[in-house]
Amino acid sequence: QKVAVGIPASESKRADSDIDNADLAYIHTHGVRPKAMRDEMQPEINKGTPYSTVLQMYIHEHGSINYQVPPRPIIEPAIENAKSDMAELLGRTAKTAAEDGDIQKSLENVGMAAQSDVKEWFTNPKNGWPENAPSTIKAKGSDKPLIDTGTLRNAITFVIQEDEND
């Protein structure tokens, strides 16, 4: 079994937007391409050309990408930051498994800890996220990146899955 932390599709919809929480986490992890770039790429995407191919073509023609919204990665760096705690919990889980114990509770503890670490990353000074632009602070009334309604942060959860490699 494995513990996956993130935003499951079933819990991804937002009542306040056409963009779901999984899309929003991806956007904040990778940044947003400038509008002129998106406009130039869209006709090829509409034709069915894979996004990665369209992006390569754009980069070959225009050079590297300048983001309008800086990346603010969420899940991977939060887990990396908590890896020693995660290693300890996973070690206990392995010991339980080696003793033929019920590992369900141990996996749930790992998932809850990882979920908590990812949610806390939104306000952890170690996240290194760039500050909000003055225009963003004015528009949303807050200088806290990625925190507005709390919908994205609250969508972070975990699931225990069967390992596909078994």
Backbone as ProteinMPNN parsed JSONL, in Angstrom:
{"seq_chain_A": "QKVAVGIPASESKRADSDIDNADLAYIHTHGVRPKAMRDEMQPEINKGTPYSTVLQMYIHEHGSINYQVPPRPIIEPAIENAKSDMAELLGRTAKTAAEDGDIQKSLENVGMAAQSDVKEWFTNPKNGWPENAPSTIKAKGSDKPLIDTGTLRNAITFVIQEDEND", "coords_chain_A": {"N_chain_A": [[0.838, -1.185, 0.0], [0.275, 2.347, -0.377], [0.613, 5.789, 0.599], [-0.941, 8.57, -0.605], [-0.724, 12.016, -1.071], [-2.542, 14.92, -1.667], [-4.844, 16.413, -3.931], [-7.678, 14.893, -4.465], [-9.589, 14.084, -7.403], [-12.31, 13.823, -6.93], [-12.758, 15.567, -4.875], [-12.187, 18.02, -5.801], [-13.648, 20.051, -7.032], [-14.799, 23.455, -7.149], [-17.081, 25.728, -5.822], [-17.035, 28.384, -6.377], [-15.736, 28.855, -8.799], [-14.679, 28.078, -12.196], [-12.323, 26.777, -12.4], [-10.843, 23.983, -10.941], [-9.718, 22.71, -7.691], [-7.487, 21.011, -8.004], [-6.443, 21.852, -10.478], [-5.824, 24.456, -9.721], [-3.849, 24.06, -7.764], [-1.86, 22.999, -9.436], [-1.363, 25.191, -11.128], [-0.364, 27.039, -9.258], [1.895, 25.721, -8.486], [3.446, 25.624, -10.795], [3.285, 28.13, -11.972], [1.935, 30.815, -14.046], [1.555, 31.189, -17.469], [2.357, 34.012, -19.544], [-0.307, 36.088, -20.898], [-0.148, 36.764, -23.66], [1.446, 34.718, -24.603], [-0.145, 32.456, -24.038], [-2.307, 33.043, -25.717], [-1.079, 32.886, -28.242], [-0.384, 30.194, -28.328], [-2.807, 28.833, -28.162], [-4.381, 28.303, -30.629], [-3.04, 26.067, -31.784], [-3.318, 24.194, -29.751], [-6.078, 23.968, -29.785], [-6.335, 22.611, -32.176], [-5.644, 20.125, -31.426], [-3.034, 19.501, -30.95], [-0.605, 18.245, -28.766], [-0.1, 19.742, -25.561], [2.541, 19.855, -24.552], [4.072, 19.723, -26.881], [3.282, 22.037, -28.228], [4.194, 23.932, -26.41], [6.973, 23.457, -26.548], [7.434, 24.25, -29.203], [6.818, 26.967, -28.989], [8.803, 27.841, -27.178], [11.119, 27.313, -28.674], [10.809, 29.223, -30.608], [10.552, 31.654, -29.211], [12.209, 31.684, -26.989], [13.002, 31.356, -23.457], [10.525, 30.981, -20.844], [8.698, 33.567, -19.307], [7.124, 34.063, -16.337], [3.909, 35.302, -15.376], [2.627, 34.981, -12.968], [4.326, 34.001, -10.215], [5.813, 30.764, -9.598], [4.566, 28.832, -6.909], [5.161, 26.321, -5.341], [3.534, 23.568, -3.715], [2.949, 20.826, -2.609], [5.195, 18.922, -2.987], [7.56, 20.344, -1.94], [6.719, 20.73, 0.687], [6.482, 18.139, 1.713], [9.132, 17.341, 1.398], [10.328, 19.077, 3.239], [9.394, 17.967, 5.574], [10.535, 15.476, 5.704], [12.141, 14.003, 7.544], [10.477, 13.56, 9.76], [8.472, 12.17, 8.414], [9.935, 9.927, 7.617], [10.399, 8.701, 10.065], [7.767, 7.999, 10.856], [7.113, 6.294, 8.719], [9.01, 4.342, 9.155], [8.082, 3.208, 11.544], [5.738, 2.157, 10.527], [6.745, 0.249, 8.744], [7.951, -1.469, 10.595], [5.704, -2.392, 11.963], [4.456, -3.754, 9.851], [6.4, -5.722, 9.383], [6.144, -7.213, 11.627], [3.846, -8.487, 11.155], [1.617, -6.992, 11.778], [-1.378, -4.924, 11.899], [-1.349, -2.586, 9.529], [-2.937, -0.488, 8.8], [-3.757, 1.639, 10.557], [-1.259, 2.788, 11.043], [-0.588, 3.687, 8.46], [-2.619, 5.542, 8.129], [-1.827, 7.395, 10.06], [0.56, 8.323, 8.904], [-0.512, 9.502, 6.583], [-2.195, 11.494, 7.706], [-0.284, 13.083, 9.004], [1.28, 13.937, 6.805], [-0.669, 15.302, 5.316], [-1.253, 17.366, 7.118], [1.274, 18.626, 7.239], [1.485, 19.595, 4.613], [-0.688, 21.384, 4.493], [0.131, 23.202, 6.435], [2.301, 24.292, 5.149], [1.464, 26.428, 3.636], [1.65, 28.663, 5.249], [4.187, 28.532, 6.226], [7.276, 29.996, 6.797], [9.506, 28.938, 5.543], [8.72, 28.233, 3.017], [9.417, 30.004, 1.046], [8.041, 31.478, -0.83], [7.373, 34.023, -3.263], [6.359, 37.358, -2.434], [2.961, 38.597, -2.546], [1.942, 40.604, -5.303], [1.608, 44.186, -5.201], [-0.798, 44.957, -6.47], [-2.289, 42.619, -6.271], [-2.521, 42.332, -3.499], [-4.073, 44.564, -2.953], [-6.402, 43.926, -4.408], [-7.359, 41.53, -3.215], [-7.18, 42.046, -0.563], [-5.267, 41.056, 1.152], [-1.98, 40.07, 2.134], [-1.085, 37.522, 2.011], [0.184, 34.922, 0.245], [-1.604, 32.631, -1.819], [-3.619, 32.271, 0.017], [-6.871, 32.838, 0.477], [-9.824, 32.241, 0.418], [-9.444, 29.827, 1.635], [-10.191, 27.506, 0.457], [-8.566, 26.057, -1.37], [-6.413, 25.17, 0.297], [-7.863, 23.698, 2.179], [-8.673, 21.607, 0.601], [-6.626, 19.814, 0.456], [-5.737, 16.535, 1.074], [-5.473, 13.033, 1.997], [-5.073, 9.729, 0.683], [-5.191, 6.206, 1.011], [-3.718, 3.85, -0.945], [-3.7, 0.873, -2.958], [-0.634, -0.468, -3.922], [0.358, -0.124, -7.2], [2.383, -1.589, -8.299], [2.521, -4.059, -7.185]], "CA_chain_A": [[0.0, 0.0, 0.0], [0.996, 3.616, -0.33], [-0.152, 6.958, 1.005], [-0.84, 9.655, -1.58], [-1.2, 13.291, -0.529], [-2.843, 15.865, -2.729], [-6.233, 16.822, -4.079], [-8.374, 13.929, -5.321], [-10.543, 14.665, -8.353], [-13.657, 13.834, -6.337], [-12.865, 16.671, -3.924], [-11.474, 19.112, -6.44], [-14.544, 21.096, -7.553], [-14.982, 24.682, -6.366], [-18.359, 26.36, -6.118], [-16.818, 29.774, -6.757], [-14.866, 29.005, -9.962], [-14.616, 26.998, -13.18], [-11.055, 26.083, -12.151], [-10.973, 23.17, -9.724], [-8.589, 22.824, -6.778], [-6.319, 20.326, -8.563], [-5.891, 22.781, -11.462], [-5.28, 25.594, -8.996], [-2.575, 23.636, -7.171], [-0.901, 22.891, -10.543], [-1.024, 26.55, -11.549], [0.491, 27.666, -8.254], [3.165, 25.008, -8.472], [4.226, 25.869, -12.005], [3.156, 29.505, -12.449], [1.007, 31.074, -15.14], [2.205, 31.727, -18.649], [1.801, 35.319, -19.927], [-1.484, 35.998, -21.761], [0.242, 36.767, -25.074], [1.939, 33.371, -24.898], [-1.308, 31.553, -24.063], [-3.075, 33.357, -26.93], [-0.362, 32.375, -29.407], [-0.367, 28.731, -28.286], [-4.159, 28.272, -28.145], [-4.857, 27.694, -31.885], [-2.456, 24.725, -31.945], [-3.964, 23.337, -28.743], [-7.436, 23.716, -30.3], [-6.22, 21.616, -33.249], [-5.357, 18.818, -30.846], [-1.601, 19.315, -30.732], [-0.351, 18.134, -27.318], [0.394, 20.964, -24.931], [4.0, 19.827, -24.451], [4.613, 20.019, -28.211], [3.013, 23.451, -28.475], [5.11, 24.671, -25.547], [8.309, 23.341, -27.144], [7.479, 25.103, -30.394], [6.849, 28.35, -28.524], [10.114, 28.111, -26.588], [12.094, 27.368, -29.764], [10.636, 30.465, -31.347], [10.606, 32.865, -28.376], [13.118, 31.574, -25.854], [12.455, 30.833, -22.202], [9.223, 31.468, -20.389], [8.607, 34.491, -18.175], [5.825, 33.862, -15.706], [3.215, 36.449, -14.794], [2.406, 34.601, -11.583], [5.467, 33.151, -9.898], [5.471, 29.456, -9.032], [4.525, 28.673, -5.458], [4.89, 24.891, -5.191], [2.88, 23.254, -2.451], [3.013, 19.48, -2.037], [6.528, 18.323, -2.947], [8.475, 20.947, -0.966], [6.217, 20.523, 2.056], [6.87, 16.777, 2.1], [10.598, 17.374, 1.524], [10.614, 19.76, 4.487], [8.994, 17.106, 6.704], [10.961, 14.109, 5.397], [12.649, 13.257, 8.705], [9.293, 13.104, 10.499], [7.818, 11.146, 7.589], [10.769, 8.721, 7.675], [10.144, 8.06, 11.36], [6.44, 7.38, 10.793], [7.178, 5.175, 7.785], [9.787, 3.29, 9.831], [7.146, 2.515, 12.452], [4.816, 1.391, 9.684], [7.489, -0.921, 8.269], [8.112, -2.382, 11.74], [4.387, -3.014, 12.167], [4.266, -4.715, 8.761], [7.335, -6.842, 9.58], [5.623, -8.009, 12.747], [2.533, -8.944, 10.696], [0.574, -6.213, 12.427], [-2.317, -4.198, 11.047], [-0.684, -1.326, 9.198], [-3.913, 0.526, 8.39], [-3.671, 2.8, 11.452], [0.039, 3.417, 10.798], [-0.685, 4.42, 7.193], [-3.466, 6.706, 8.383], [-0.996, 8.377, 10.773], [1.449, 8.913, 7.897], [-1.335, 10.368, 5.745], [-2.624, 12.677, 8.468], [0.889, 13.937, 9.217], [1.63, 14.544, 5.52], [-1.731, 16.266, 5.017], [-1.042, 18.505, 8.006], [2.486, 19.317, 6.808], [1.199, 20.318, 3.366], [-1.546, 22.519, 4.831], [0.931, 24.178, 7.175], [3.258, 24.888, 4.222], [0.899, 27.689, 3.134], [2.074, 29.758, 6.126], [5.535, 28.26, 6.709], [8.223, 30.926, 6.188], [10.476, 28.19, 4.749], [8.225, 27.966, 1.666], [10.161, 30.867, 0.137], [7.189, 32.021, -1.888], [7.42, 35.472, -3.461], [5.223, 38.096, -1.879], [1.935, 39.016, -3.501], [2.136, 41.911, -5.92], [0.747, 45.209, -4.586], [-2.135, 44.919, -7.077], [-2.983, 41.454, -5.71], [-2.848, 42.668, -2.107], [-5.199, 45.51, -3.0], [-7.601, 43.248, -4.923], [-7.906, 40.522, -2.309], [-7.149, 42.552, 0.8], [-4.369, 40.239, 1.977], [-0.637, 39.884, 1.585], [-0.738, 36.113, 2.185], [0.066, 34.178, -1.015], [-2.434, 31.422, -1.925], [-4.646, 32.174, 1.052], [-7.966, 33.778, 0.267], [-10.989, 31.634, 1.066], [-9.043, 28.597, 2.308], [-10.719, 26.351, -0.276], [-7.456, 25.256, -1.897], [-5.718, 24.523, 1.417], [-8.755, 22.703, 2.779], [-8.851, 20.474, -0.309], [-5.5, 18.892, 0.62], [-6.114, 15.367, 1.874], [-4.668, 11.865, 1.667], [-5.767, 8.461, 0.476], [-4.342, 5.017, 1.07], [-3.972, 3.115, -2.192], [-2.938, -0.35, -3.208], [0.498, -0.184, -4.792], [0.126, -0.683, -8.541], [3.516, -2.428, -8.694], [2.417, -5.377, -6.53]], "C_chain_A": [[0.868, 1.227, 0.0], [0.039, 4.712, 0.099], [0.108, 8.048, -0.022], [-1.451, 10.908, -0.969], [-1.423, 14.243, -1.681], [-4.301, 16.226, -2.731], [-6.911, 15.831, -5.017], [-9.403, 14.613, -6.212], [-11.936, 14.789, -7.737], [-13.853, 14.992, -5.366], [-12.292, 17.961, -4.494], [-12.36, 20.273, -6.871], [-14.655, 22.261, -6.579], [-16.307, 25.313, -6.773], [-18.167, 27.759, -6.693], [-16.038, 29.957, -8.051], [-15.014, 27.832, -10.92], [-13.332, 26.198, -13.034], [-11.215, 25.272, -10.884], [-9.687, 23.261, -8.898], [-7.337, 22.12, -7.293], [-5.646, 21.211, -9.602], [-5.198, 23.954, -10.761], [-3.944, 25.238, -8.345], [-1.5, 23.521, -8.255], [-0.433, 24.277, -10.978], [-0.078, 27.196, -10.554], [1.839, 26.967, -8.138], [4.048, 25.428, -9.64], [4.15, 27.297, -12.524], [2.2, 29.599, -13.631], [1.781, 31.691, -16.293], [1.564, 33.08, -19.002], [0.661, 35.159, -20.946], [-1.109, 35.964, -23.24], [0.736, 35.377, -25.492], [0.774, 32.389, -25.0], [-2.114, 31.775, -25.338], [-2.402, 32.789, -28.176], [-0.405, 30.845, -29.466], [-1.753, 28.111, -28.51], [-4.624, 27.678, -29.479], [-4.298, 26.279, -32.11], [-3.074, 23.74, -30.956], [-5.366, 22.978, -29.212], [-7.437, 22.685, -31.423], [-5.927, 20.225, -32.72], [-3.888, 18.524, -30.655], [-1.364, 19.238, -29.225], [0.29, 19.393, -26.761], [1.916, 20.987, -24.894], [4.66, 20.164, -25.794], [4.445, 21.499, -28.546], [3.978, 24.312, -27.655], [6.536, 24.615, -26.098], [8.446, 24.251, -28.358], [7.592, 26.572, -29.982], [8.237, 28.709, -27.991], [11.185, 28.2, -27.675], [12.006, 28.696, -30.507], [10.915, 31.701, -30.506], [11.618, 32.808, -27.246], [12.389, 31.125, -24.607], [11.203, 31.582, -21.763], [9.402, 32.466, -19.24], [7.201, 34.377, -17.614], [5.228, 35.185, -15.233], [2.959, 36.198, -13.312], [3.547, 33.659, -11.218], [5.019, 31.795, -9.351], [5.503, 29.499, -7.504], [4.183, 27.204, -5.18], [4.425, 24.549, -3.782], [3.287, 21.885, -1.912], [4.441, 18.961, -1.891], [7.455, 19.003, -1.943], [8.012, 20.791, 0.478], [6.619, 19.147, 2.569], [8.379, 16.705, 2.288], [11.005, 18.002, 2.855], [10.35, 18.871, 5.7], [9.548, 15.686, 6.577], [11.5, 13.353, 6.6], [11.5, 12.739, 9.562], [8.57, 11.998, 9.741], [8.598, 9.83, 7.653], [10.535, 7.96, 8.978], [8.794, 7.341, 11.351], [6.432, 6.171, 9.853], [7.986, 4.016, 8.361], [8.917, 2.499, 10.801], [6.172, 1.642, 11.673], [5.493, 0.119, 9.178], [7.67, -1.942, 9.385], [6.805, -3.119, 12.015], [4.14, -4.08, 11.104], [5.153, -5.935, 8.95], [6.871, -7.768, 10.69], [4.231, -8.554, 12.438], [1.384, -8.243, 11.408], [-0.329, -5.544, 11.411], [-1.723, -2.816, 10.764], [-1.649, -0.203, 8.83], [-3.798, 1.79, 9.241], [-2.349, 3.541, 11.247], [0.013, 4.235, 9.513], [-1.56, 5.659, 7.347], [-2.687, 7.795, 9.118], [-0.034, 9.081, 9.822], [0.662, 9.903, 7.041], [-1.767, 11.633, 6.46], [-1.455, 13.637, 8.694], [1.266, 14.655, 7.918], [0.599, 15.606, 5.138], [-1.535, 17.533, 5.846], [0.186, 19.319, 7.588], [2.234, 20.143, 5.551], [0.315, 21.533, 3.659], [-0.774, 23.614, 5.563], [1.929, 24.901, 6.276], [2.776, 26.237, 3.696], [1.385, 28.877, 3.967], [3.484, 29.56, 6.674], [6.515, 29.222, 6.029], [9.278, 30.223, 5.324], [10.007, 27.969, 3.313], [8.896, 28.866, 0.629], [9.338, 31.481, -0.978], [7.39, 33.528, -2.027], [6.18, 36.126, -2.857], [4.192, 38.358, -2.971], [2.303, 40.391, -4.06], [1.222, 42.923, -5.229], [-0.674, 45.202, -5.166], [-2.949, 43.745, -6.542], [-3.411, 41.734, -4.279], [-4.058, 43.591, -2.07], [-6.492, 44.797, -3.404], [-8.201, 42.279, -3.918], [-7.873, 40.943, -0.848], [-6.257, 41.749, 1.728], [-3.012, 40.144, 1.298], [-0.178, 38.433, 1.702], [-0.92, 35.347, 0.871], [-0.749, 32.894, -0.851], [-3.477, 31.277, -0.833], [-5.665, 33.268, 0.802], [-9.165, 33.227, 1.008], [-10.618, 30.402, 1.875], [-9.486, 27.338, 1.577], [-9.605, 25.459, -0.802], [-6.763, 24.494, -0.765], [-6.591, 23.436, 2.035], [-8.982, 21.487, 1.892], [-7.723, 19.454, -0.195], [-5.925, 17.751, 1.537], [-5.171, 14.218, 1.539], [-5.588, 10.683, 1.42], [-4.733, 7.345, 0.603], [-4.731, 4.168, -0.13], [-3.193, 1.812, -2.181], [-1.823, 0.009, -4.169], [0.296, -0.9, -6.113], [1.231, -1.644, -8.965], [3.465, -3.814, -8.065], [1.697, -6.371, -7.404]], "O_chain_A": [[2.051, 1.168, 0.334], [-1.179, 4.582, -0.021], [1.259, 8.404, -0.276], [-2.553, 10.872, -0.421], [-0.581, 14.357, -2.572], [-4.93, 16.336, -1.678], [-6.741, 15.915, -6.233], [-10.014, 15.606, -5.817], [-12.652, 15.755, -8.0], [-14.987, 15.362, -5.064], [-11.954, 18.882, -3.751], [-11.861, 21.382, -7.058], [-14.614, 22.085, -5.361], [-16.607, 25.412, -7.963], [-19.03, 28.263, -7.411], [-15.697, 31.089, -8.395], [-15.416, 26.738, -10.525], [-13.258, 25.059, -13.494], [-11.667, 25.792, -9.863], [-8.689, 23.82, -9.352], [-6.228, 22.59, -7.041], [-4.42, 21.32, -9.62], [-4.119, 24.383, -11.168], [-3.01, 26.039, -8.376], [-0.353, 23.903, -8.025], [0.762, 24.501, -11.171], [0.901, 27.831, -10.947], [2.822, 27.583, -7.727], [5.261, 25.571, -9.486], [4.892, 27.646, -13.442], [1.722, 28.588, -14.144], [2.571, 32.615, -16.098], [0.368, 33.273, -18.785], [0.659, 34.225, -21.748], [-1.703, 35.2, -24.001], [0.47, 34.925, -26.605], [0.711, 31.588, -25.932], [-2.556, 30.816, -25.971], [-3.076, 32.269, -29.065], [-0.457, 30.271, -30.554], [-1.854, 26.985, -28.995], [-5.228, 26.606, -29.46], [-5.019, 25.397, -32.578], [-3.321, 22.583, -31.297], [-5.803, 21.837, -29.064], [-8.419, 21.965, -31.606], [-5.956, 19.251, -33.473], [-3.523, 17.422, -30.245], [-1.869, 20.078, -28.481], [1.12, 20.026, -27.415], [2.524, 22.02, -25.173], [5.698, 20.824, -25.824], [5.355, 22.132, -29.081], [4.513, 25.302, -28.154], [7.231, 25.631, -26.109], [9.454, 24.939, -28.518], [8.372, 27.327, -30.563], [8.779, 29.763, -28.322], [12.061, 29.062, -27.611], [13.015, 29.224, -30.975], [11.45, 32.688, -31.01], [11.857, 33.828, -26.6], [11.289, 30.578, -24.683], [10.887, 32.664, -22.258], [10.174, 32.221, -18.313], [6.216, 34.571, -18.325], [5.94, 36.07, -14.757], [3.068, 37.115, -12.497], [3.713, 32.62, -11.856], [3.97, 31.694, -8.715], [6.371, 30.132, -6.903], [3.049, 26.885, -4.825], [4.857, 25.15, -2.798], [3.912, 21.804, -0.855], [4.856, 18.598, -0.791], [8.091, 18.306, -1.152], [8.835, 20.728, 1.39], [7.042, 19.001, 3.716], [8.857, 16.078, 3.233], [11.92, 17.516, 3.52], [11.008, 19.008, 6.731], [9.08, 14.782, 7.27], [11.323, 12.136, 6.666], [11.543, 11.605, 10.039], [8.113, 11.018, 10.331], [8.007, 8.754, 7.732], [10.481, 6.73, 8.991], [8.698, 6.196, 11.793], [5.818, 5.148, 10.156], [7.691, 2.851, 8.093], [9.004, 1.273, 10.871], [5.826, 0.539, 12.096], [4.892, -0.956, 9.181], [7.556, -3.145, 9.151], [6.803, -4.323, 12.27], [3.672, -5.176, 11.413], [4.718, -7.061, 8.708], [7.173, -8.962, 10.688], [3.524, -9.023, 13.33], [0.317, -8.822, 11.613], [-0.073, -5.593, 10.208], [-1.612, -1.984, 11.665], [-1.216, 0.921, 8.575], [-3.746, 2.895, 8.701], [-2.314, 4.772, 11.272], [0.531, 5.351, 9.476], [-1.273, 6.703, 6.763], [-2.86, 8.981, 8.837], [0.165, 10.292, 9.919], [1.122, 11.02, 6.801], [-1.712, 12.723, 5.89], [-1.614, 14.853, 8.588], [1.542, 15.854, 7.933], [0.965, 16.69, 4.685], [-1.64, 18.643, 5.325], [0.147, 20.55, 7.582], [2.72, 21.269, 5.44], [0.558, 22.609, 3.114], [-0.998, 24.803, 5.338], [2.362, 26.007, 6.602], [3.589, 27.094, 3.348], [1.518, 29.983, 3.443], [3.931, 30.346, 7.509], [6.577, 29.259, 4.8], [9.882, 30.858, 4.459], [10.802, 27.559, 2.468], [8.937, 28.518, -0.551], [9.892, 31.955, -1.969], [7.557, 34.23, -1.029], [5.107, 35.526, -2.783], [4.508, 38.343, -4.16], [2.896, 41.222, -3.372], [0.164, 42.548, -4.722], [-1.642, 45.416, -4.437], [-4.164, 43.857, -6.375], [-4.533, 41.411, -3.887], [-4.958, 43.414, -1.25], [-7.547, 45.034, -2.817], [-9.422, 42.21, -3.78], [-8.464, 40.284, 0.007], [-6.454, 41.751, 2.943], [-2.903, 40.137, 0.072], [1.004, 38.146, 1.51], [-2.05, 35.143, 0.428], [-0.598, 32.169, 0.132], [-4.157, 30.252, -0.767], [-5.367, 34.458, 0.901], [-9.491, 33.688, 2.102], [-11.4, 29.968, 2.721], [-9.193, 26.227, 2.02], [-9.688, 24.236, -0.692], [-6.554, 23.286, -0.875], [-6.094, 22.363, 2.378], [-9.433, 20.446, 2.371], [-7.851, 18.339, -0.7], [-6.414, 17.98, 2.643], [-4.166, 14.425, 0.859], [-6.727, 10.646, 1.886], [-3.549, 7.541, 0.33], [-5.895, 3.814, -0.316], [-2.179, 1.669, -1.498], [-2.057, 0.728, -5.141], [0.091, -2.113, -6.155], [1.041, -2.431, -9.893], [4.296, -4.662, -8.388], [1.521, -7.524, -7.011]]}, "name": "protein", "num_of_chains": 1, "seq": "QKVAVGIPASESKRADSDIDNADLAYIHTHGVRPKAMRDEMQPEINKGTPYSTVLQMYIHEHGSINYQVPPRPIIEPAIENAKSDMAELLGRTAKTAAEDGDIQKSLENVGMAAQSDVKEWFTNPKNGWPENAPSTIKAKGSDKPLIDTGTLRNAITFVIQEDEND"}
